[in-house]
Amino acid sequence: MSATDKPNLTKREIASRISDATDLQQQDVAAIVQKTLDTIVDALAEGRNVELRNFGVFEVKFRRARIGRNPNNPTQTVQIPPRAVAKFKPGKIMTERVEKLQKPAAA
């Protein structure tokens, strides 16, 4: 469950909502949604950032090599190699809308 105790929004539900709003067939919308996600992943795998105005930016960040600890044996150090990671930075509109979200009262 999410922070609001509501079920997560799935790719299938996204396609269904778009289909209902546009009168396009759900399977066509699902294919478009999948192709959009594949295109974002392909761009990130090429080291490119993906900027979606008024939504956010998917970007590739490079983490440097570092020393970590073995969680099973905290006295043992392990070398963690450098690696690329995908990050998402939300846009202004998304940030403003999410900030308005209220935490549900404790039960």
Wavefront OBJ file of the C-alpha trace (Angstrom):
o trace
v 0.000 0.000 0.000
v 1.032 3.593 -0.515
v 1.514 6.423 1.962
v -2.245 7.103 1.901
v -3.267 3.449 2.377
v -4.696 3.415 -1.147
v -3.692 0.680 -3.608
v -0.892 1.499 -6.043
v -1.776 2.736 -9.520
v -0.767 0.080 -12.046
v 0.154 0.350 -15.706
v -3.094 -1.443 -16.556
v -5.142 1.110 -14.596
v -3.307 3.996 -16.263
v -4.190 2.531 -19.663
v -7.798 2.030 -18.565
v -8.157 5.633 -17.360
v -6.653 7.022 -20.565
v -8.873 4.730 -22.632
v -11.985 5.930 -20.793
v -10.997 9.588 -21.225
v -10.127 9.342 -24.926
v -12.400 6.652 -26.384
v -9.299 4.789 -27.604
v -9.143 1.018 -27.218
v -7.514 -0.009 -23.936
v -5.124 -2.417 -25.658
v -3.948 0.379 -28.009
v -3.415 2.725 -25.072
v -1.575 -0.011 -23.147
v 0.783 -0.476 -26.109
v 1.433 3.283 -26.253
v 2.074 3.460 -22.500
v 4.482 0.503 -22.738
v 6.315 2.040 -25.711
v 6.610 5.342 -23.814
v 8.162 3.569 -20.829
v 10.472 1.544 -23.092
v 11.630 4.750 -24.789
v 12.439 6.348 -21.419
v 14.422 3.264 -20.348
v 16.277 3.159 -23.693
v 17.270 6.825 -23.363
v 18.518 6.322 -19.799
v 20.476 3.232 -20.896
v 22.178 5.469 -23.495
v 23.150 7.903 -20.719
v 20.600 10.512 -21.788
v 18.294 12.435 -19.463
v 14.559 12.504 -20.209
v 12.859 15.842 -19.571
v 9.067 15.910 -19.514
v 7.967 19.518 -19.066
v 5.583 20.116 -16.156
v 6.144 16.521 -15.003
v 9.775 15.923 -14.134
v 13.186 14.765 -15.257
v 14.552 11.230 -15.345
v 18.322 11.442 -15.167
v 21.372 9.234 -14.963
v 23.662 9.892 -12.010
v 26.999 8.232 -11.427
v 27.835 6.983 -7.950
v 31.504 6.826 -7.086
v 33.211 3.773 -5.683
v 33.027 3.560 -1.917
v 33.701 1.362 1.064
v 30.682 -0.318 2.660
v 30.045 -2.800 5.445
v 28.909 -6.400 5.183
v 25.483 -6.420 6.926
v 26.048 -10.016 8.062
v 29.463 -9.157 9.520
v 29.638 -5.400 10.297
v 33.358 -5.544 11.069
v 34.094 -6.626 7.481
v 34.410 -3.856 4.896
v 33.558 -4.393 1.243
v 34.485 -2.396 -1.834
v 31.388 -1.106 -3.641
v 32.204 -0.367 -7.298
v 31.127 2.801 -9.122
v 27.830 2.543 -10.952
v 25.193 4.469 -12.847
v 21.756 4.912 -11.258
v 18.476 6.325 -12.562
v 16.968 9.194 -10.594
v 13.687 11.074 -10.933
v 13.337 14.741 -10.084
v 9.684 15.835 -9.974
v 8.614 19.016 -11.711
v 7.116 22.049 -10.004
v 3.467 21.126 -10.631
v 3.911 17.587 -9.299
v 5.799 18.833 -6.256
v 3.094 21.390 -5.444
v 0.263 18.856 -5.787
v 1.995 16.178 -3.708
v 2.862 18.685 -0.970
v -0.884 19.311 -0.492
v -1.396 15.642 0.406
v -2.390 15.116 4.022
v -1.153 12.144 6.022
v -4.065 9.926 7.099
v -4.907 9.955 10.799
v -3.514 7.061 12.828
v -6.078 4.352 13.479
l 1 2 3 4 5 6 7 8 9 10 11 12 13 14 15 16 17 18 19 20 21 22 23 24 25 26 27 28 29 30 31 32 33 34 35 36 37 38 39 40 41 42 43 44 45 46 47 48 49 50 51 52 53 54 55 56 57 58 59 60 61 62 63 64 65 66 67 68 69 70 71 72 73 74 75 76 77 78 79 80 81 82 83 84 85 86 87 88 89 90 91 92 93 94 95 96 97 98 99 100 101 102 103 104 105 106 107
